[in-house]
Amino acid sequence: QVQLVESGGGLVQAGGSLRLSCAASGRTFSSYTMGWFRQAPGKEREPVATISWNGGSTYYTDSVKGRFTSSRDNAKNTVYLQMNSLKPEDTAVYYCAAGRRFRPYIMTTADYDYWGQGTQVTVSS
């Protein structure tokens, strides 16, 4: 079992940056794939990024490529999402997720087993 807690959300002006963190807890011998998702009001939860927990492979949805970067610090059981050049359309609740699967492309909600509670990101124009 894995517990996930996101942090780092907030209000930022368009063009600004935020770094989200997702701290994982729970004892496990497994390595987990981590993902970032976001959900805007009235919209479905959409994948943002996938990062292999121990493999260093990252995948991003097209709308954030070149602006967002996911990274990890396994010693701290933490995954990060560095968000640069933020746009108002990036406004959403951002969630992290953990899964026992890994696929070499951006993974979907069905691929993950555990979810954080989300952190709000608001980008003003």
VOGU-3710 file (C-alpha; in Angstrom, 3 decimals, decimal comma):
1> qvqlvesggg> 0,000/0,000/0,000  1,160/3,491/-0,844  -0,003/6,828/0,469  0,614/9,904/-1,640  0,525/13,543/-0,626  0,868/16,361/-3,128  2,072/19,823/-2,240  3,368/22,951/-3,911  0,265/24,186/-5,648  -0,801/27,775/-5,564
11> lvqaggslrl> -1,516/30,869/-7,563  0,945/32,009/-10,185  0,885/34,458/-13,053  1,000/33,273/-16,625  4,581/32,622/-17,606  5,567/31,781/-14,075  6,690/28,550/-12,519  5,691/26,165/-9,785  7,165/22,957/-8,523  4,821/20,311/-7,246
21> scaasgrtfs> 5,948/17,568/-4,937  4,419/14,199/-4,273  5,627/12,396/-1,195  5,038/8,680/-0,983  4,855/6,648/2,166  4,262/3,021/2,918  6,645/0,149/3,083  7,180/-1,746/-0,097  9,863/-3,719/-1,808  8,568/-2,703/-5,185
31> sytmgwfrqa> 9,513/0,182/-7,418  6,545/2,208/-8,591  5,801/4,087/-11,703  4,633/7,577/-10,810  2,278/9,760/-12,729  0,934/13,267/-12,704  -2,625/14,052/-13,685  -4,747/17,144/-13,656  -8,435/17,840/-13,602  -10,076/21,132/-14,393
41> pgkerepvat> -13,668/21,859/-13,348  -16,111/20,042/-15,568  -13,409/18,088/-17,323  -12,048/14,593/-17,085  -8,873/13,836/-15,276  -6,121/13,890/-17,863  -2,604/12,511/-17,774  0,228/14,999/-17,618  3,378/12,974/-17,095  4,643/9,511/-16,376
51> iswnggstyy> 7,962/8,743/-14,763  9,402/5,351/-14,044  10,244/5,251/-10,373  13,664/3,701/-10,816  14,298/3,841/-14,529  14,579/7,520/-15,303  12,129/7,389/-18,193  9,662/10,219/-18,555  6,735/10,833/-20,853  4,541/13,889/-21,201
61> tdsvkgrfts> 1,298/14,828/-22,776  1,769/17,054/-25,799  0,293/20,143/-24,194  3,035/20,310/-21,554  6,053/19,057/-23,470  8,919/21,485/-23,199  7,355/23,258/-20,235  6,921/20,600/-17,560  9,556/18,266/-16,222  9,012/15,368/-13,870
71> srdnakntvy> 11,823/14,095/-11,708  12,265/11,934/-8,667  14,316/11,544/-5,556  13,939/7,973/-4,466  15,904/8,551/-1,272  13,123/10,907/-0,237  10,343/8,859/-1,807  9,317/11,973/-3,648  8,447/12,794/-7,218  8,376/16,334/-8,561
81> lqmnslkped> 6,693/18,196/-11,342  8,502/21,349/-12,345  6,093/23,529/-14,273  7,492/26,418/-16,265  5,919/28,880/-18,662  2,565/28,261/-17,080  -0,568/29,124/-18,985  -4,090/29,796/-17,730  -5,183/26,541/-19,338  -2,873/24,717/-16,945
91> tavyycaagr> -5,229/25,649/-14,124  -6,456/22,466/-12,501  -6,180/20,248/-9,498  -3,024/18,244/-9,938  -2,816/14,689/-8,687  0,014/12,261/-8,363  -0,446/8,555/-8,729  1,554/5,394/-8,194  1,298/2,146/-10,035  2,988/-1,187/-10,264
101> rfrpyimtta> 2,926/-1,150/-14,034  5,271/0,563/-16,403  4,656/1,218/-20,056  6,937/3,204/-22,360  4,407/5,930/-23,023  2,239/8,230/-20,975  0,000/6,098/-18,837  -3,680/6,538/-18,094  -5,726/6,520/-14,925  -6,408/2,807/-15,282
111> dydywgqgtq> -2,695/2,089/-15,063  -2,356/3,421/-11,529  -3,240/1,898/-8,197  -2,845/4,743/-5,699  -3,765/8,403/-5,784  -3,024/11,517/-3,834  -5,624/14,044/-2,761  -4,601/16,690/-5,251  -3,194/20,190/-5,063  -4,710/23,225/-6,732
121> vtvss> -2,758/25,102/-9,362  -4,220/28,364/-10,569  -2,594/30,376/-13,332  -3,802/33,917/-13,781  -3,601/35,827/-17,029
//
